[in-house]
Structures are given as structure tokens and as C-alpha cells.
Amino acid sequence: MVYPVARALPVLMVAVGDVLLGRMPTAVGWLGMAIVTVGCFAAPLESFRALHPSAYLRRSTVWMLLAALGTVGYTLVDKTAAGFLRAGPVSAARYGYLYFVATGIFYTVLWPIFERKGSGPGTSRWSVAALAALMIFGAYWLVLWAYQLVERASYVVAFRQFSIVIGVILAFLIYKEKGKAVRVTASLLIALGLIIIVLWGAAPHR
């Protein structure tokens, strides 16, 4: 529940940020993003009967909203920074590297303050951690590069939600989760919204 909702809200919230910054999405673009958002909200459900406000109003709702606001914040910062960089994969990679170095230093300083007893390093191998780090950096690098290629950050955020479709498929295959009807429908809605954005949403606003 937490991940799809926290990822769905920034799609439209970043679109509002695009409007404020003079990067108005097209009407069809708004439609595509709205469909993606609906799909994200439906993805966590196990049945259509569970589609009710009470399913989303819980103790974690505040944290989901805060997570969404955090996503909006760093997305708009990254998009703005992309406009000052020389376009290309090299500058995007350099920006991502500096970001991870800065946050790594910040994390190292704060870790001793918030460290709880018995919460030391786990048993994962360094090779696994290094592979995960490379994949995270690669994914973030592609997003930063996409910000240089696409005028509206909200469109990039919408496409990041395709990870939910992948997650739904893997949940069925690996964990044998229930709710195939509603989750397949949600995945199709997300895919449909993205197709609409690609084919008709990128035209200049008039």
C-alpha cells in the first residue's frame, strides 16, 4: 500500500510544479498522468470491493504524504539542476555521483546519532551490496539524463511508476499474491497512461 500510493501522488503534484515553473503539461498529458495515478492507487488492492477511502486512510497515511512531498521536492530540484548542466550522459552521471557523495557524508554523520543498539551492519556480502549500489546509481543516472531530454519533469515521474507494473508481475510469480483481477487492471491502466503520454502528451502546449 505504502509504495504505490507514495509514488502515485507525486505524478500530479510534480505536474503542478511544472505549471508553476512554466512547463505546462498538455491536456492529453494530464489525462495520461491521471490514468497512471488511478492505476497506482488500485495496484495495492486485492479486490475491487476493497476500493474505498478507508483502505487508504490509516496511520501510515501521514508518512505516505510526507514521502510523496519528499519525492516532489528532490524531483523539482533535480529537474532544475538538469537545466544548468551541459546536456549529455556524462554530466548527468557527474551530478549523480556528487549527489551520492554528499548524501553519503550526511548519512555517515547522522548514523551514530540515530543508531540503535544491535542495529549494526548486517550479514549481506559486500559483492551483493556493491551490485545493488551500482544498479541504484545506474537507475538514478538514467532519470537525471531523462530530465535533460524531456521538458516536463512530471512525464518522467509518470514513467518511473512502471516499476509498479514490474513489481505486480514479480509478486504474482514469486510470492503468489492474490488480487490478479484488480492488479492486472491497475497495471494496464498505468501502461495505458504512459502510452497516451508518449503518443499524444508531448506536443507543445498552446
MDTraj code that builds the backbone (N, CA, C; nanometers):
import mdtraj as md
import numpy as np

residues = "MET VAL TYR PRO VAL ALA ARG ALA LEU PRO VAL LEU MET VAL ALA VAL GLY ASP VAL LEU LEU GLY ARG MET PRO THR ALA VAL GLY TRP LEU GLY MET ALA ILE VAL THR VAL GLY CYS PHE ALA ALA PRO LEU GLU SER PHE ARG ALA LEU HIS PRO SER ALA TYR LEU ARG ARG SER THR VAL TRP MET LEU LEU ALA ALA LEU GLY THR VAL GLY TYR THR LEU VAL ASP LYS THR ALA ALA GLY PHE LEU ARG ALA GLY PRO VAL SER ALA ALA ARG TYR GLY TYR LEU TYR PHE VAL ALA THR GLY ILE PHE TYR THR VAL LEU TRP PRO ILE PHE GLU ARG LYS GLY SER GLY PRO GLY THR SER ARG TRP SER VAL ALA ALA LEU ALA ALA LEU MET ILE PHE GLY ALA TYR TRP LEU VAL LEU TRP ALA TYR GLN LEU VAL GLU ARG ALA SER TYR VAL VAL ALA PHE ARG GLN PHE SER ILE VAL ILE GLY VAL ILE LEU ALA PHE LEU ILE TYR LYS GLU LYS GLY LYS ALA VAL ARG VAL THR ALA SER LEU LEU ILE ALA LEU GLY LEU ILE ILE ILE VAL LEU TRP GLY ALA ALA PRO HIS ARG".split()
xyz = np.array([
    [0.0825, -0.1201, 0.0000],
    [0.0000, 0.0000, 0.0000],
    [0.0865, 0.1259, 0.0000],
    [0.1886, 0.1260, 0.0851],
    [0.2673, 0.2473, 0.1044],
    [0.3398, 0.2884, -0.0235],
    [0.4080, 0.1941, -0.0874],
    [0.4900, 0.2300, -0.2034],
    [0.4068, 0.2824, -0.3208],
    [0.3017, 0.2118, -0.3641],
    [0.2253, 0.2643, -0.4788],
    [0.1623, 0.4004, -0.4526],
    [0.1071, 0.4200, -0.3321],
    [0.0421, 0.5481, -0.3025],
    [0.1453, 0.6603, -0.2922],
    [0.2562, 0.6328, -0.2246],
    [0.3609, 0.7342, -0.2103],
    [0.4227, 0.7691, -0.3456],
    [0.4183, 0.6758, -0.4399],
    [0.4709, 0.7014, -0.5731],
    [0.3663, 0.7639, -0.6653],
    [0.2377, 0.7406, -0.6368],
    [0.1317, 0.7916, -0.7235],
    [0.1101, 0.9409, -0.7049],
    [0.1083, 0.9856, -0.5812],
    [0.0789, 1.1261, -0.5538],
    [0.1751, 1.2229, -0.6232],
    [0.3071, 1.1951, -0.6271],
    [0.3975, 1.2907, -0.6918],
    [0.3730, 1.3103, -0.8402],
    [0.3076, 1.2155, -0.9077],
    [0.2847, 1.2318, -1.0514],
    [0.2095, 1.3617, -1.0787],
    [0.0976, 1.3821, -1.0090],
    [0.0180, 1.5031, -1.0297],
    [0.0766, 1.6223, -0.9532],
    [0.1410, 1.5956, -0.8396],
    [0.1986, 1.7052, -0.7610],
    [0.3159, 1.7689, -0.8357],
    [0.3994, 1.6873, -0.8995],
    [0.5090, 1.7420, -0.9795],
    [0.4536, 1.8140, -1.1015],
    [0.3414, 1.7650, -1.1551],
    [0.2780, 1.8336, -1.2685],
    [0.2374, 1.9753, -1.2292],
    [0.1874, 1.9910, -1.1079],
    [0.1541, 2.1254, -1.0589],
    [0.2811, 2.2101, -1.0504],
    [0.3911, 2.1478, -1.0046],
    [0.5189, 2.2191, -1.0017],
    [0.5635, 2.2607, -1.1408],
    [0.5404, 2.1727, -1.2396],
    [0.5730, 2.2088, -1.3780],
    [0.4942, 2.3314, -1.4222],
    [0.3664, 2.3362, -1.3851],
    [0.2825, 2.4512, -1.4206],
    [0.3388, 2.5788, -1.3599],
    [0.3754, 2.5728, -1.2327],
    [0.4282, 2.6908, -1.1640],
    [0.5605, 2.7373, -1.2236],
    [0.6346, 2.6424, -1.2818],
    [0.7642, 2.6764, -1.3410],
    [0.7543, 2.7039, -1.4912],
    [0.6318, 2.7112, -1.5419],
    [0.6122, 2.7459, -1.6818],
    [0.6272, 2.6314, -1.7793],
    [0.6195, 2.5076, -1.7281],
    [0.6302, 2.3903, -1.8165],
    [0.4949, 2.3193, -1.8192],
    [0.3949, 2.3857, -1.8699],
    [0.2574, 2.3374, -1.8654],
    [0.2409, 2.2055, -1.9423],
    [0.1977, 2.0960, -1.8741],
    [0.1647, 1.9729, -1.9475],
    [0.0450, 1.9966, -2.0385],
    [0.0349, 1.9188, -2.1448],
    [-0.0793, 1.9296, -2.2344],
    [-0.2017, 1.8661, -2.1687],
    [-0.3188, 1.8936, -2.2244],
    [-0.4423, 1.8356, -2.1713],
    [-0.4384, 1.6836, -2.1781],
    [-0.3861, 1.6320, -2.2892],
    [-0.3743, 1.4864, -2.3031],
    [-0.2704, 1.4329, -2.2059],
    [-0.1656, 1.5113, -2.1829],
    [-0.0654, 1.4712, -2.0844],
    [-0.1258, 1.4587, -1.9458],
    [-0.2119, 1.5536, -1.9082],
    [-0.2820, 1.5462, -1.7793],
    [-0.3670, 1.4204, -1.7720],
    [-0.4337, 1.3883, -1.8819],
    [-0.5167, 1.2682, -1.8852],
    [-0.4317, 1.1429, -1.8629],
    [-0.3201, 1.1347, -1.9332],
    [-0.2322, 1.0194, -1.9163],
    [-0.1806, 1.0068, -1.7743],
    [-0.1408, 1.1192, -1.7149],
    [-0.0904, 1.1149, -1.5772],
    [-0.2004, 1.0778, -1.4787],
    [-0.3224, 1.1246, -1.5039],
    [-0.4346, 1.0898, -1.4163],
    [-0.4623, 0.9396, -1.4211],
    [-0.4549, 0.8816, -1.5411],
    [-0.4783, 0.7373, -1.5551],
    [-0.3686, 0.6594, -1.4832],
    [-0.2440, 0.7050, -1.4961],
    [-0.1330, 0.6405, -1.4248],
    [-0.1561, 0.6459, -1.2740],
    [-0.2011, 0.7608, -1.2251],
    [-0.2247, 0.7768, -1.0820],
    [-0.3342, 0.6830, -1.0323],
    [-0.4431, 0.6729, -1.1081],
    [-0.5514, 0.5809, -1.0713],
    [-0.4996, 0.4376, -1.0660],
    [-0.4183, 0.4000, -1.1641],
    [-0.3617, 0.2666, -1.1648],
    [-0.2733, 0.2405, -1.0443],
    [-0.1947, 0.3402, -1.0062],
    [-0.1077, 0.3251, -0.8886],
    [-0.1898, 0.3058, -0.7612],
    [-0.3003, 0.3799, -0.7489],
    [-0.3843, 0.3669, -0.6304],
    [-0.4530, 0.2313, -0.6237],
    [-0.4823, 0.1729, -0.7398],
    [-0.5516, 0.0439, -0.7419],
    [-0.4573, -0.0735, -0.7261],
    [-0.3293, -0.0548, -0.7556],
    [-0.2333, -0.1656, -0.7557],
    [-0.2221, -0.2405, -0.6234],
    [-0.2324, -0.1746, -0.5062],
    [-0.2150, -0.2488, -0.3801],
    [-0.3367, -0.3325, -0.3402],
    [-0.4515, -0.3117, -0.4033],
    [-0.5747, -0.3766, -0.3596],
    [-0.5777, -0.5231, -0.4021],
    [-0.6517, -0.6031, -0.3244],
    [-0.6679, -0.7449, -0.3575],
    [-0.7998, -0.7741, -0.4266],
    [-0.8921, -0.6756, -0.4269],
    [-1.0193, -0.6925, -0.4971],
    [-1.0778, -0.5551, -0.5240],
    [-1.1690, -0.5497, -0.6192],
    [-1.2346, -0.4227, -0.6498],
    [-1.3234, -0.3763, -0.5350],
    [-1.3720, -0.4692, -0.4535],
    [-1.4561, -0.4323, -0.3395],
    [-1.3780, -0.3566, -0.2334],
    [-1.2463, -0.3721, -0.2346],
    [-1.1627, -0.3024, -0.1370],
    [-1.1353, -0.1577, -0.1755],
    [-1.1844, -0.1163, -0.2944],
    [-1.1641, 0.0205, -0.3399],
    [-1.2553, 0.1145, -0.2624],
    [-1.2037, 0.1646, -0.1509],
    [-1.2799, 0.2507, -0.0599],
    [-1.1821, 0.3436, 0.0115],
    [-1.2225, 0.4667, 0.0426],
    [-1.1311, 0.5590, 0.1113],
    [-1.0687, 0.5017, 0.2377],
    [-1.1425, 0.4156, 0.3084],
    [-1.0895, 0.3597, 0.4323],
    [-0.9658, 0.2732, 0.4086],
    [-0.9502, 0.2249, 0.2847],
    [-0.8334, 0.1424, 0.2545],
    [-0.7054, 0.2248, 0.2541],
    [-0.7200, 0.3564, 0.2350],
    [-0.6027, 0.4425, 0.2257],
    [-0.5849, 0.5318, 0.3482],
    [-0.6914, 0.5513, 0.4252],
    [-0.6835, 0.6364, 0.5436],
    [-0.6466, 0.5509, 0.6640],
    [-0.5206, 0.5514, 0.6974],
    [-0.4686, 0.4712, 0.8074],
    [-0.3548, 0.5472, 0.8731],
    [-0.2934, 0.4853, 0.9727],
    [-0.1866, 0.5542, 1.0447],
    [-0.0675, 0.5872, 0.9550],
    [-0.0487, 0.5106, 0.8506],
    [0.0652, 0.5353, 0.7615],
    [0.0382, 0.6445, 0.6589],
    [-0.0852, 0.6976, 0.6549],
    [-0.1203, 0.7959, 0.5533],
    [-0.0321, 0.9207, 0.5623],
    [-0.0082, 0.9688, 0.6838],
    [0.0741, 1.0886, 0.7012],
    [0.2137, 1.0653, 0.6463],
    [0.2685, 0.9467, 0.6730],
    [0.4036, 0.9168, 0.6267],
    [0.4066, 0.9014, 0.4754],
    [0.2994, 0.8499, 0.4177],
    [0.2918, 0.8402, 0.2720],
    [0.2913, 0.9800, 0.2100],
    [0.2168, 1.0718, 0.2714],
    [0.2125, 1.2091, 0.2213],
    [0.3492, 1.2762, 0.2328],
    [0.4168, 1.2541, 0.3451],
    [0.5498, 1.3124, 0.3634],
    [0.6488, 1.2551, 0.2625],
    [0.6389, 1.1239, 0.2386],
    [0.7266, 1.0616, 0.1389],
    [0.6995, 1.1193, 0.0004],
    [0.5717, 1.1415, -0.0309],
    [0.5353, 1.1989, -0.1601],
    [0.5903, 1.3405, -0.1742],
    [0.5788, 1.4202, -0.0672],
    [0.6314, 1.5565, -0.0713],
    [0.7827, 1.5560, -0.0881],
    [0.8498, 1.4602, -0.0239],
    [0.9944, 1.4481, -0.0412],
    [1.0308, 1.4171, -0.1852],
    [0.9536, 1.3280, -0.2473],
    [0.9769, 1.2943, -0.3880],
    [0.9571, 1.4160, -0.4773],
    [0.8515, 1.4918, -0.4503],
    [0.8259, 1.6140, -0.5285],
    [0.9421, 1.7111, -0.5144],
    [0.9898, 1.7269, -0.3914],
    [1.0988, 1.8214, -0.3655],
    [1.2253, 1.7879, -0.4417],
    [1.2742, 1.6635, -0.4273],
    [1.4005, 1.6322, -0.4941],
    [1.3837, 1.6214, -0.6453],
    [1.2621, 1.5893, -0.6918],
    [1.2390, 1.5842, -0.8361],
    [1.2515, 1.7224, -0.8987],
    [1.1872, 1.8212, -0.8372],
    [1.1940, 1.9569, -0.8906],
    [1.3354, 2.0128, -0.8810],
    [1.4076, 1.9785, -0.7734],
    [1.5471, 2.0225, -0.7615],
    [1.6319, 1.9598, -0.8713],
    [1.6157, 1.8288, -0.8914],
    [1.6940, 1.7601, -0.9946],
    [1.6634, 1.8142, -1.1342],
    [1.5354, 1.8384, -1.1613],
    [1.4975, 1.8903, -1.2928],
    [1.5549, 2.0295, -1.3147],
    [1.5496, 2.1135, -1.2120],
    [1.6056, 2.2481, -1.2238],
    [1.7560, 2.2416, -1.2454],
    [1.8233, 2.1548, -1.1694],
    [1.9684, 2.1410, -1.1842],
    [2.0045, 2.0899, -1.3230],
    [1.9216, 1.9996, -1.3771],
    [1.9488, 1.9459, -1.5107],
    [1.9514, 2.0556, -1.6158],
    [1.8739, 2.1616, -1.5918],
    [1.8711, 2.2715, -1.6863],
    [1.9990, 2.3534, -1.6870],
    [2.0780, 2.3450, -1.5799],
    [2.2027, 2.4205, -1.5726],
    [2.3226, 2.3382, -1.6186],
    [2.3034, 2.2082, -1.6363],
    [2.4129, 2.1214, -1.6754],
    [2.4234, 2.1129, -1.8271],
    [2.5435, 2.0825, -1.8740],
    [2.5612, 2.0555, -2.0161],
    [2.4893, 1.9251, -2.0476],
    [2.4024, 1.9278, -2.1470],
    [2.3216, 1.8103, -2.1782],
    [2.4096, 1.6929, -2.2183],
    [2.3774, 1.5750, -2.1649],
    [2.4517, 1.4552, -2.2005],
    [2.4640, 1.3600, -2.0839],
    [2.4934, 1.2342, -2.1116],
    [2.5022, 1.1338, -2.0058],
    [2.6169, 1.1568, -1.9092],
    [2.7261, 1.2185, -1.9564],
    [2.8425, 1.2390, -1.8695],
    [2.8101, 1.3379, -1.7583],
    [2.7493, 1.4501, -1.7942],
    [2.7153, 1.5497, -1.6924],
    [2.6100, 1.4955, -1.5967],
    [2.5157, 1.4152, -1.6474],
    [2.4159, 1.3539, -1.5600],
    [2.4811, 1.2576, -1.4615],
    [2.5780, 1.1799, -1.5089],
    [2.6488, 1.0864, -1.4210],
    [2.7303, 1.1614, -1.3162],
    [2.7921, 1.2719, -1.3560],
    [2.8711, 1.3504, -1.2611],
    [2.7818, 1.4093, -1.1517],
    [2.6670, 1.4606, -1.1914],
    [2.5715, 1.5147, -1.0936],
    [2.5270, 1.4056, -0.9970],
    [2.4935, 1.2877, -1.0510],
    [2.4512, 1.1776, -0.9651],
    [2.5598, 1.1345, -0.8695],
    [2.6841, 1.1314, -0.9180],
    [2.7963, 1.0929, -0.8314],
    [2.8126, 1.1912, -0.7161],
    [2.8092, 1.3211, -0.7466],
    [2.8233, 1.4216, -0.6409],
    [2.7078, 1.4135, -0.5412],
    [2.5889, 1.3823, -0.5921],
    [2.4729, 1.3680, -0.5033],
    [2.4952, 1.2540, -0.4044],
    [2.5395, 1.1403, -0.4544],
    [2.5591, 1.0251, -0.3657],
    [2.6739, 1.0481, -0.2683],
    [2.7783, 1.1179, -0.3111],
    [2.8877, 1.1502, -0.2195],
    [2.8373, 1.2404, -0.1071],
    [2.7613, 1.3444, -0.1443],
    [2.7105, 1.4385, -0.0434],
    [2.6161, 1.3695, 0.0545],
    [2.5225, 1.2901, 0.0024],
    [2.4290, 1.2218, 0.0921],
    [2.4994, 1.1134, 0.1727],
    [2.6037, 1.0532, 0.1162],
    [2.6802, 0.9537, 0.1912],
    [2.7495, 1.0150, 0.3117],
    [2.8060, 1.1335, 0.2923],
    [2.8693, 1.2043, 0.4040],
    [2.7645, 1.2405, 0.5090],
    [2.6513, 1.2913, 0.4637],
    [2.5429, 1.3288, 0.5552],
    [2.4957, 1.2078, 0.6345],
    [2.4795, 1.0947, 0.5671],
    [2.4341, 0.9715, 0.6325],
    [2.5371, 0.9242, 0.7350],
    [2.6649, 0.9319, 0.6993],
    [2.7710, 0.8871, 0.7902],
    [2.7733, 0.9701, 0.9174],
    [2.7468, 1.0998, 0.9040],
    [2.7459, 1.1878, 1.0208],
    [2.6258, 1.1588, 1.1101],
    [2.5087, 1.1336, 1.0501],
    [2.3875, 1.1132, 1.1286],
    [2.3751, 0.9720, 1.1856],
    [2.4404, 0.8738, 1.1234],
    [2.4233, 0.7349, 1.1651],
    [2.4531, 0.7133, 1.3135],
    [2.5648, 0.7637, 1.3678],
    [2.5916, 0.7408, 1.5106],
    [2.4868, 0.8026, 1.6027],
    [2.4198, 0.9080, 1.5557],
    [2.3207, 0.9756, 1.6396],
    [2.1948, 0.8915, 1.6536],
    [2.1523, 0.8307, 1.5439],
    [2.0260, 0.7568, 1.5426],
    [2.0437, 0.6059, 1.5494],
    [2.1663, 0.5598, 1.5586],
    [2.1906, 0.4164, 1.5624],
    [2.1323, 0.3560, 1.6896],
    [2.0585, 0.2487, 1.6718],
    [2.0012, 0.1776, 1.7856],
    [2.0870, 0.0581, 1.8214],
    [2.0797, 0.0164, 1.9429],
    [2.1598, -0.0962, 1.9893],
    [2.1228, -0.2208, 1.9095],
    [2.2250, -0.2867, 1.8609],
    [2.2019, -0.4090, 1.7844],
    [2.1651, -0.3852, 1.6395],
    [2.1762, -0.2605, 1.5914],
    [2.1386, -0.2298, 1.4534],
    [2.2608, -0.2083, 1.3657],
    [2.3665, -0.2816, 1.3948],
    [2.4900, -0.2698, 1.3193],
    [2.4775, -0.3301, 1.1814],
    [2.5898, -0.3390, 1.1102],
    [2.5875, -0.3931, 0.9739],
    [2.5305, -0.5340, 0.9709],
    [2.4587, -0.5647, 0.8647],
    [2.4002, -0.6972, 0.8508],
    [2.5010, -0.7973, 0.7995],
    [2.4511, -0.9089, 0.7525],
    [2.5380, -1.0178, 0.7086],
    [2.5501, -1.0253, 0.5567],
    [2.4931, -0.9274, 0.4865],
    [2.4998, -0.9289, 0.3406],
    [2.6447, -0.9153, 0.2936],
    [2.6758, -0.9826, 0.1854],
    [2.8105, -0.9753, 0.1316],
    [2.8333, -0.8409, 0.0628],
    [2.9582, -0.7972, 0.0658],
    [2.9915, -0.6707, 0.0029],
    [2.9636, -0.6746, -0.1471],
    [2.9810, -0.7932, -0.2071],
    [2.9567, -0.8036, -0.3510],
    [2.8114, -0.7756, -0.3849],
    [2.7206, -0.8257, -0.3002],
    [2.5781, -0.8010, -0.3216],
    [2.5462, -0.6529, -0.3018],
    [2.6036, -0.5938, -0.1958],
    [2.5811, -0.4517, -0.1685],
    [2.6364, -0.3654, -0.2811],
    [2.7534, -0.4016, -0.3334],
    [2.8143, -0.3243, -0.4421],
    [2.7297, -0.3321, -0.5685],
    [2.6766, -0.4518, -0.5974],
    [2.5906, -0.4675, -0.7153],
    [2.4644, -0.3832, -0.7011],
    [2.4037, -0.3857, -0.5817],
    [2.2839, -0.3052, -0.5580],
    [2.3152, -0.1569, -0.5731],
    [2.4303, -0.1138, -0.5214],
    [2.4688, 0.0271, -0.5315],
    [2.4859, 0.0692, -0.6771],
    [2.5467, -0.0164, -0.7571],
    [2.5659, 0.0153, -0.8986],
    [2.4318, 0.0253, -0.9716],
    [2.3403, -0.0638, -0.9379],
    [2.2096, -0.0604, -1.0024],
    [2.1314, 0.0642, -0.9618],
    [2.1398, 0.1026, -0.8345],
    [2.0723, 0.2238, -0.7882],
    [2.1301, 0.3467, -0.8580],
    [2.2632, 0.3518, -0.8643],
    [2.3266, 0.4651, -0.9314],
    [2.2881, 0.4685, -1.0791],
    [2.2861, 0.3522, -1.1440],
    [2.2504, 0.3477, -1.2853],
    [2.1086, 0.3944, -1.3104],
    [2.0163, 0.3537, -1.2242],
    [1.8772, 0.3948, -1.2399],
    [1.8626, 0.5456, -1.2207],
    [1.9289, 0.5988, -1.1181],
    [1.9209, 0.7429, -1.0907],
    [1.9863, 0.8220, -1.2036],
    [2.0960, 0.7694, -1.2571],
    [2.1639, 0.8355, -1.3686],
    [2.0719, 0.8452, -1.4897],
    [1.9988, 0.7385, -1.5201],
    [1.9064, 0.7410, -1.6333],
    [1.7954, 0.8434, -1.6123],
    [1.7470, 0.8544, -1.4879],
    [1.6432, 0.9530, -1.4580],
    [1.6965, 1.0950, -1.4785],
    [1.8171, 1.1205, -1.4277],
    [1.8767, 1.2531, -1.4436],
    [1.8982, 1.2868, -1.5905],
    [1.9406, 1.1902, -1.6675],
    [1.9600, 1.2109, -1.8106],
    [1.8255, 1.2386, -1.8773],
    [1.7222, 1.1669, -1.8342],
    [1.5887, 1.1882, -1.8918],
    [1.5397, 1.3299, -1.8648],
    [1.5720, 1.3863, -1.7484],
    [1.5315, 1.5234, -1.7188],
    [1.5911, 1.6211, -1.8198],
    [1.7073, 1.5897, -1.8748],
    [1.7693, 1.6769, -1.9746],
    [1.7032, 1.6635, -2.1113],
    [1.6404, 1.5504, -2.1349],
    [1.5816, 1.5235, -2.2657],
    [1.4342, 1.5596, -2.2745],
    [1.3671, 1.5650, -2.1586],
    [1.2225, 1.5884, -2.1544],
    [1.1957, 1.7205, -2.0842],
    [1.1073, 1.8003, -2.1419],
    [1.0792, 1.9325, -2.0844],
    [1.0064, 1.9237, -1.9515],
    [0.9131, 1.8317, -1.9390],
    [0.8274, 1.8264, -1.8203],
    [0.8719, 1.7138, -1.7270],
    [0.9097, 1.7509, -1.6063],
    [0.9550, 1.6511, -1.5085],
    [0.8431, 1.5548, -1.4723],
    [0.7183, 1.6014, -1.4765],
    [0.6054, 1.5165, -1.4388],
    [0.5928, 1.3961, -1.5306],
    [0.6305, 1.4097, -1.6582],
    [0.6243, 1.2965, -1.7501],
    [0.7260, 1.1896, -1.7102],
    [0.8445, 1.2338, -1.6687],
    [0.9466, 1.1387, -1.6237],
    [0.9001, 1.0665, -1.4979],
    [0.8412, 1.1419, -1.4055],
    [0.7894, 1.0811, -1.2824],
    [0.6816, 0.9784, -1.3147],
    [0.5960, 1.0097, -1.4112],
    [0.4922, 0.9150, -1.4507],
    [0.5539, 0.7846, -1.5005],
    [0.6586, 0.7950, -1.5808],
    [0.7211, 0.6744, -1.6347],
    [0.7946, 0.5947, -1.5281],
    [0.8367, 0.6585, -1.4214],
    [0.9011, 0.5843, -1.3128],
    [0.8032, 0.4883, -1.2455],
    [0.6753, 0.5141, -1.2624],
    [0.5758, 0.4273, -1.1986],
    [0.5598, 0.2938, -1.2708],
    [0.6267, 0.2772, -1.3830],
    [0.6237, 0.1464, -1.4485],
    [0.6887, 0.0407, -1.3598],
    [0.7685, 0.0854, -1.2624],
    [0.8270, -0.0093, -1.1663],
    [0.7176, -0.0828, -1.0897],
    [0.6021, -0.0184, -1.0710],
    [0.4910, -0.0839, -1.0013],
    [0.4375, -0.1995, -1.0854],
    [0.4317, -0.1798, -1.2158],
    [0.3877, -0.2882, -1.3041],
    [0.4828, -0.4069, -1.2923],
    [0.6120, -0.3795, -1.2939],
    [0.7110, -0.4866, -1.2777],
    [0.6945, -0.5549, -1.1431],
    [0.6710, -0.4740, -1.0384],
    [0.6516, -0.5301, -0.9047],
    [0.5290, -0.6192, -0.8960],
    [0.4215, -0.5785, -0.9617],
    [0.2988, -0.6595, -0.9613],
    [0.3243, -0.7945, -1.0275],
    [0.3930, -0.7925, -1.1402],
    [0.4220, -0.9176, -1.2113],
    [0.5090, -1.0095, -1.1262],
    [0.6140, -0.9540, -1.0666],
    [0.7031, -1.0354, -0.9837],
    [0.6319, -1.0863, -0.8586],
    [0.5385, -1.0058, -0.8040],
    [0.4636, -1.0504, -0.6854],
    [0.3797, -1.1734, -0.7168],
    [0.3223, -1.1763, -0.8371],
    [0.2451, -1.2943, -0.8787],
    [0.3366, -1.4154, -0.8986],
    [0.4508, -1.3933, -0.9644],
    [0.5381, -1.5046, -0.9981],
    [0.6140, -1.5597, -0.8773],
    [0.6604, -1.4710, -0.7898],
    [0.7461, -1.5138, -0.6790],
    [0.6665, -1.5428, -0.5523],
    [0.5756, -1.4509, -0.5161],
    [0.5050, -1.4624, -0.3886],
    [0.3632, -1.5167, -0.4013],
    [0.3200, -1.5433, -0.5260],
    [0.1870, -1.5984, -0.5483],
    [0.0780, -1.5139, -0.4831],
    [0.0912, -1.3823, -0.4947],
    [-0.0057, -1.2940, -0.4311],
    [-0.1421, -1.3033, -0.4987],
    [-0.2429, -1.2644, -0.4230],
    [-0.3798, -1.2672, -0.4733],
    [-0.4146, -1.1342, -0.5406],
    [-0.5379, -1.1241, -0.5849],
    [-0.5858, -0.9992, -0.6434],
    [-0.5424, -0.9771, -0.7867],
    [-0.5348, -1.0843, -0.8636],
    [-0.4878, -1.0691, -1.0012],
    [-0.5781, -0.9779, -1.0837],
    [-0.7085, -0.9883, -1.0656],
    [-0.8008, -0.9100, -1.1482],
    [-0.7778, -0.7602, -1.1319],
    [-0.7766, -0.7134, -1.0077],
    [-0.7622, -0.5697, -0.9834],
    [-0.6200, -0.5237, -1.0129],
    [-0.5203, -0.6056, -0.9854],
    [-0.3819, -0.5627, -1.0053],
    [-0.3414, -0.5667, -1.1518],
    [-0.3935, -0.6623, -1.2252],
    [-0.3688, -0.6614, -1.3697],
    [-0.4371, -0.5409, -1.4330],
    [-0.5587, -0.5098, -1.3875],
    [-0.6290, -0.3906, -1.4372],
    [-0.5495, -0.2647, -1.4059],
    [-0.4973, -0.2572, -1.2833],
    [-0.4168, -0.1412, -1.2436],
    [-0.2922, -0.1288, -1.3307],
    [-0.2270, -0.2416, -1.3578],
    [-0.1072, -0.2404, -1.4416],
    [-0.1399, -0.1955, -1.5833],
    [-0.2531, -0.2406, -1.6356],
    [-0.2943, -0.1998, -1.7698],
    [-0.3252, -0.0504, -1.7750],
    [-0.3838, 0.0019, -1.6672],
    [-0.4119, 0.1457, -1.6618],
    [-0.2820, 0.2262, -1.6624],
    [-0.1845, 0.1807, -1.5842],
    [-0.0558, 0.2502, -1.5815],
    [0.0075, 0.2485, -1.7199],
    [0.0064, 0.1322, -1.7832],
    [0.0645, 0.1208, -1.9177],
    [-0.0110, 0.2078, -2.0177],
    [-0.1438, 0.2098, -2.0079],
    [-0.2248, 0.2920, -2.0980],
    [-0.1926, 0.4393, -2.0799],
    [-0.1824, 0.4843, -1.9555],
    [-0.1494, 0.6240, -1.9297],
    [-0.0149, 0.6627, -1.9886],
    [0.0825, 0.5739, -1.9773],
    [0.2155, 0.6024, -2.0320],
    [0.2128, 0.6062, -2.1843],
    [0.1361, 0.5171, -2.2447],
    [0.1239, 0.5176, -2.3907],
    [0.0614, 0.6482, -2.4384],
    [-0.0405, 0.6948, -2.3667],
    [-0.1054, 0.8213, -2.4027],
    [-0.0053, 0.9364, -2.3946],
    [0.0758, 0.9383, -2.2901],
    [0.1758, 1.0448, -2.2746],
    [0.2759, 1.0415, -2.3889],
    [0.3225, 0.9213, -2.4246],
    [0.4226, 0.9086, -2.5305],
    [0.3670, 0.9529, -2.6657],
    [0.2477, 0.9065, -2.6988],
    [0.1947, 0.9295, -2.8323],
    [0.1327, 1.0670, -2.8511],
    [0.0687, 1.1185, -2.7473],
    [-0.0054, 1.2443, -2.7648],
    [0.0219, 1.3513, -2.6600],
    [0.0945, 1.3171, -2.5540],
    [0.1102, 1.4128, -2.4440],
    [0.2270, 1.5062, -2.4557],
    [0.3190, 1.4807, -2.5479],
    [0.4412, 1.5590, -2.5527],
    [0.4336, 1.6775, -2.6486],
    [0.3201, 1.6965, -2.7144],
    [0.3067, 1.8099, -2.8059],
    [0.3163, 1.9406, -2.7294],
    [0.3747, 2.0456, -2.7868],
    [0.3861, 2.1750, -2.7182],
    [0.2487, 2.2256, -2.6747],
    [0.2444, 2.2820, -2.5569],
    [0.1180, 2.3380, -2.5074],
    [0.0844, 2.4663, -2.5798],
    [-0.0436, 2.4818, -2.6125],
    [-0.0869, 2.6029, -2.6837],
    [-0.2089, 2.6608, -2.6137],
])
top = md.Topology()
chain = top.add_chain()
for i, resn in enumerate(residues, 1):
    res = top.add_residue(resn, chain, resSeq=i)
    for name in ("N", "CA", "C"):
        top.add_atom(name, md.element.get_by_symbol(name[0]), res)
traj = md.Trajectory(xyz[None], top)
